[in-house]
Amino acid sequence: MTNPFPHPAYSQHVLQPAYADAQAYLFAPMLDAHDAHAVMLAGCGIITAENAAAIVRAVAAIRAAGVESYAYQPGIEDIFFRIEGEIIAQAGADYGGNLQLARSRNDLGHALARMALRRRVLDVSERVLALRTAVMAQARRHLNTLMPGYTHTQPAQPVTFAHYLAGVLTFLAHDQARLVDAYAATNASPLGAAALTGTGFPIDRQRVADLLGFDSVVASTQHAIGGGEYLTETAFAVQALAVDLSRMTHDLLIRATQEANALHIDDSFIQISSIMPQKRNPVVLEHLRARLSRALGYAQTVVTQCHNIPYGDTQDIEDEILPPLLNALAAIEECLELYTAFFETLALNEAHLAARAGEGFTTATELADTLVRTAGLPFRLAHKVVAGMVQEAVRSGVPSTQLTLAMLQHAARQVLGSEVALSEAQFQQALDPAHFVQVRSGLGGVAPAATAALLDSAQAGIDDSTTWHAAALARLAVANERRGAATAAYAQ
């Protein structure tokens, strides 16, 4: 004996959670899509104006009642059938029954997912813009703030905090560009593909796309149903952003240690110990590190879920994929908001950083470069002379702040058999971290003027991204106005 649909376990674990997700994310897009489809069908002469009027009036009544009025009902497979049944009940079977002409749950489902996702992608893009603005303000403030730069987690060369943040702004610009690409992939209309082969009715796919604010139409009806690149591109954008931010999080956590003493995180982000009175725990960075991992995990779920499925209609890229992707976007948005507040309140221990900038023999490169300029040595020999001096200093326990010209000349005699032509003033200048920074004035260099130029370019990128974001929102608003006017004309 066959059990009636749905089995209680199927209802509990599949239908009810999917229905709740659809209520949260797809209800409003579905009603908008119904309006646009009815207007398009009437405009193409496929249904009468009276038929379109009955449908848009029913949709308006459902919208006014609100999503809470349409709870899950056992035996009704999903929210689409629940709403379609209500439209038929209000508009009548002859009129309401025509809503699904030239359309399938397949193309409609992908359209609703794209409409829900595009707003979330725009929300994340807006958060990236806010973070870029906060980082830019810090960078402008610290063009001359000396600090040690690191390679392989060891002091390498003097830099400025602005120079480091110019790098952060660079990767954030790339991450924003990935979001723009993900938005373009997402904001393409699959409507008109129907089940997968299109329809025999003379519909206008571009018209319905325009009414719903889509920037383009997915021409291939096979790809409109089977393609999932808008899902994976969005997931990839989240992954790239999370990876970039997590690397920065690692740096900031190290610089926030008492030993490094580089950063002063605002008290509003610090938690104390229950037993140790002296503790200032930078927990915001730990939470960020964990939540970035969460975003990565959700995004990787999306990618994994898409990797081994048929190129066609399948639940793997429909109901089942929206929760992890929306969770990934929500997690990365939280991280961006937290990081923006973090940078807006961050302070640096500037005097301490300036003192540390020249420690650890970080200016040795400039001393070697000076030997090339003033003594005419090939760089590799100059490098060997300076390396010999540093090695001897380390063996003797002489810190970098107490190096002498005599030590350099001793190393030169060991390597070259003679001393080098270098004055005391030249030697001291080469070891000065401020001088090190000033002379690196080429494109993208650490010199304040070079970094300022890089920041100007980064600001232009922020301005361009802001313009794009505003234009994307404006296009959606215009589409809403046009669809509203079109439905109002039929409703009246």
N, C-alpha and C positions, 0 to 999 in steps of 0.2 A: 504493500500500500504506500502510495506517494504522499509525503507530508506537504501541506500547503506552504506556499511562499509567504514570507521568508522564514527560514529556520530561525529559532530564537537566538542561536549562537551567531548566525550570519547577521541578524538584525542588530545584536548587541555590539559586535566587534567591527562590522563593516558599514552597514547602512546608517545607523544612528550617528557614529562619529563623522561620517562623510556629510550627512545632512547638517550637522552642527557647523562644520567648516563652511558649507555652502551658505548657510544662514549668515555667518559672520563675514564672508568675503565675496559671495557671488550673487546675493539677493539683489542689490542695487544694480550691478552691471546687467543682470538678467532682464530686469524691467526695462532698462535703457535699450537693450538689444531687441526686446519685443517691440518697443515703440518704433525703433529704426526699421525693423523688418516690415512691420505693417505699413509704414510710410512708403518704403521702397516698393513693396508689392502693389500698393495702390498706384504709385507713380508710374509703374511699368504696365498698368492695366491688367494685372493678374487677378486682383480682387477689386471690388467696387469701393468707392469712397465711403459708402455706408458701412461696408464691412470693416474698413480701416477705422472708422469712427467708433464702432462698437468695441473693437479691440483696444484702442488707446484709452477709451473711457474705462474699460475693465482694468487695464493696467494702472490707470490713475487711482482707481479705488483701492487696488491692492497696495499701491505705494502709500496711500494715505492711512491704510489700516496698520501698516508697519510689519516688519519681519516677525515680531513676537506673535502676531496673529496666525502665523502659519507654522505651527509646531509639527514635529515629526508625527506621522500617522502610520501605524503598522499596516503593511500591505501596499503602501505607496512607495515605490522604489527610491525616488529621490525628489529633491525640491523642484526639479523641472516639471515632473508630472504633477506635483502638488499644485504648482502655480498654473500650469496649463489647464488642469481640471477646474480651478477657480475661474480662469478666463472664460472657459466654455460655459460654466455655470452662469456667469454674469452677462456674457455677450450672446449666449445662445449657441446651440450646436452648429447651426449653419454658418455663423460668423466666426465664433471662437475656434471652431474646428479647422479653420483655414490658416491659423497662425503658423503652423508648421509646414506650410507649402514651401517647397524649394529649400528646405532646411532640415538638418538632422541634429540629434543631440551631439553628434561628433564635432561638426564645425562650430556649433553653439558652445559646447563645452570648452573647446580651445579658445574661442573668442572671449568667454567670460574669464578664463584663467589669465589671458593676456591683459585684459582690462584691469583685473585686480592687481596683477603683478606690476604693471607699468606705474601705478601710483606709488607702490612700495619702493620701486627702483628710484623714482623721483624723490621720495622721502629720504632715502639713503644718500642720493646725490646732493640733496640740500644739506645734509649733515656733514658730508665731506667738504662742502664749500665753507661751512661754519668753522670746521677744524682748520682748513687752510688759512682762513682769515686770522684765527687765534694764533697759529704758528707764525704767520707773517708778522704779527704785532710783536711777538717775542724776538723774532729775528732782527727786526728793525732796531729794537731796543738794545741788542747785544752785538752790534757790528764790531765793536772794539773789545769785547769781553774775551780775554785770552783764556785758554784752557788746554790741557793736553788732548791731542787726538790719538786714537788707538788703532792698532792693527794687531790681529791675533790676541786681542784682549790685553795687550801690553802698550805702555806709552810709546808713541811713535814719533810724532812731530807736533809742534805747537799749532793750534787752530784757534778759531773763535767759535763761540756758541752759534753765532749767526751762520757760519760756514756749515756747521753740522745741520742746522735747521733748513738751510737752503737745499741740502740733500733730501731732507724729509719732505719739503715742498715739492721736490722733483718727483718723488715716488707717488705722492698724493695726486699730482697732476696726471700721472699715468693711470692711477687707479680710477680717477674721475673719468678719464677717456674710456676706460673699459666699461664703466657704468653707462656712458653715452652709447657705446656700441651695443650693450645689452638692451638698452631701451629701444634702440632702432630695431633690433631683432624681435623684441617683444611686441612693439607697437605696429604690427602688421596684421591685417585682417584675414582670417581664414574663412570668413562667412561666404557662402555661395559654393563651397566645396561639397556641402551636404554630407552624405555618408563617406564618400571619397572620390566620386566620379563627376561631381557637379550635378546639374539639374537640367531637365528638358524645358523648363520654363524660362522665358526671356528676362531674366533678372538683371539688375544693375549692381554688380559687386562693388564698384567704386562708390556708388551712391550710399550704400549702407556703411561702407568704411568711413566715408566723410562724416556721416551723421553720428558716428560713434567715436570720432577723433583719432582713428587710425591714420598713420602717416603713409601707409602703403597697403597693397593687397598681396597676399601670397598667391601668385598666379597658378602654381601647380596645385591642383586639387588633391593629388596624392600627398604632397609634402605638407599641405595645410592640415591634413589629418595625421600623418605619420611623423612629421618633423618635430624634433624636440630641442633644436638649437637655442631657442629663446630661453629654455629652461637651463640648459648647460652653460650658456654664455653668462646668464645671471649668476649661476653658481660659481663659475670661474672668476667672475668679477669680485664676488664676496671672498673667495679663497685668496686671490692675489692681495686684496686689501688687508685681510686678516694676517697673512704672512708678513707683509710689510710692517704693519703695526706691531706685530708680536716681536719683531727684531728690534724695533725702537723701544718697546717695553723692556726688553732685556737690558738694553743700554741704560735706560733711566733707572731701573732697579739697582744696577751696579753703582751708578752715580749718586744714588740716594743713600748708600750705605754710610755709616759713620766714618769708616776709613777713607772713603772717597770724599765725603763732605762737600759734594759739588752742588747739590740741589737742596732747596728748602721747600718742601711740599707744604701747601697751605694746611693749617690746622683742621679745616673742614673735611679734609681727606685722611686724617691721621687717627688711628685708634691706639689706645693705650693697652698696657698689659694689666692683667688682673693681679699680678704679684710683683712685677718689676716697675717701680715708680718712674724710672728714667726712660722707659721705652717710648719711641715715636714710630709706630709701625706703619709703613707706607702701603697700607692694605689696598688702596685704590688700584695700584699697579698690579697687585696680585689678583684682584677681582678681574681686572682687564685681561690679564694673561689667561685666566680660566675661561672668560667669556669669548675671547678670541678663539680658543680651542673649541668651544661650543659651536661657534659660527662655522669654523672649518669642518667640524664633524657633520653638521647638518648639510653643508654644501657638498661634502663628499658623498653623502647619502644620495643626493640628487644625481650626481655623476655616475655613481655605481648603479643606481636604479635604471639608468638609461643605457647602460653599456651593452646589454645582451638581450635585447627584446626585439620583436618584429618591427619592421618599418611600416607601421600602420596603426590602426585603432587598437589601443590596449590600455587597460586601467593603470599600468605602470606609469604612464606619462599623463594621466588624467587625475582622478580623485586621489590616488595614492601618493602623488608627488608634490601636491601643493603644501601639505603640512611641513615637510622638512625644508622646502624652499622658503616658505614664509617665515619659518622659525630662523633660518639662516639670516634672512634680511632683518628680522627683528633683533637678533643678537648683535649683528654688526652695527645696527643703528644705535643700540644702547652703548656700545663701545665708543662710537664716534661722539655721542653726546657727552659721555664721561670724559673723554680725552679733551674735548673742547673746553670743558670747565676746568680740567686739570691745567691746561696751558694758560688759560686766562688768569689763573691764580698762582702760577709758579714763580718762585724767586730763585736767584742764583747766589751762591756765596762767592762773589766776584773776586775779592781780594785773595781768598784761598786758592781759587782756580788760577789766578794770574801767577801766584807763587809756584804753583805746581806745573805751570806750562813749560818751564825750562828744565824741570827735574827729569831724571832718568835719561840724561844725554839726548834729549829730544831735538836739540839743535845741531847734532853731529852732521846731518846732511848739508846744512848751510855752511859749516866749517869746511867740509870737503869741496863744496861748490866754490867757496872763497879761494881755496888753494888752486883751483882751476883758473879762476879769474886773475888772481894776483901773482901766483907763482908759476903759472903756465904748465901745471902738471896735467897729464891725462887723468880723466876722472877715476879710472880704476886704481891708479897709483895713489891719488889723493884719498880715495876711499880706504885704501890699505893703511895709509899713514894715520888717518883719524881713527880707524878701527884699532890699530895698535895702541894708540893713546888711551882709548876707552877701555880696552882690555886690561892695560896696566893699572888704570885708575880703579877698576873694579877689584883687581887682585889686591891693591894696596888699601882698599876701603876709602878712596877719595871720592866724595860725591861730585856730581856734575857741576854744582855751584862753586867748586874749588879747583877747577881745572886751571892750569897755567900754560903760558906760552912755552915755558921751558919743558914741560911734559910733551908738548907737541913736537918741539924740536928734537927731543930725545927719540921719539917715535920715528921722526923723519930720518934721523941718522941710522936707525935700525933698518929702515926700509930702503932709503935712497943712498945712504952713505954720506949724506950731507944735509945741512939744514935748509929750510925753505925761506923764501923772501916774504916775510909776513911781520907786520908791526904789532905792537901790543894793542893799539887801538883797533886794528883790523881783526885781531884775534877776539877781543872782547865784543866787538860788534857782531861778529859771526855767531857768538854764543847767546846773544840777546834774543829772546823769543819774540819780542815786538818787532825787531828787525827781520827775523825769519818770516813773520807774517807779512810785513810791508812789502818785501821784495817779490812776493809771489802774486803778482798783479795781472797775470794773464787771464784769459777767458775762464771763468769759473774758479779762479784762484782764491786763496784764503785772505788776501789783502782786503781790507774793508771796502775800498773802492770797487774792486772786482766783485766782491760778494754783494755789494749794493746794486751793481748792475744786474747781477743774477736775480736778485730779489725784485728788481723792476720788471724783469722778464716774467718772473713767476706771478707778479701782481697782474700783469697783462693777461696771463693765462686764467687767473681767478676771475678777472672781469669778463673774459670770453665765456667762461663756464657759467657765470651768473647770467649773462645774456641768453645763453642757450637754455638754461633752466627756466627762465622767465618766458621764453618763447614757447617751450614745450607746454608749460602750464596754460599759456594764453591760447594755444591751439586746442587744447582740451576744453577750455571754457567756451571758445567760439563754437565748437562742435555741439556742446551742451545747449547753447543758445539756439542754434539752428534747428537742432532736433526738437527742442521745446516749442519753437515757433511752428514747426511742421506738424507736430502732434496736436498743438492747440488749434491749428486751422481745421484739422479733421474733427477734433472733439467738438468744435462749435458748429 
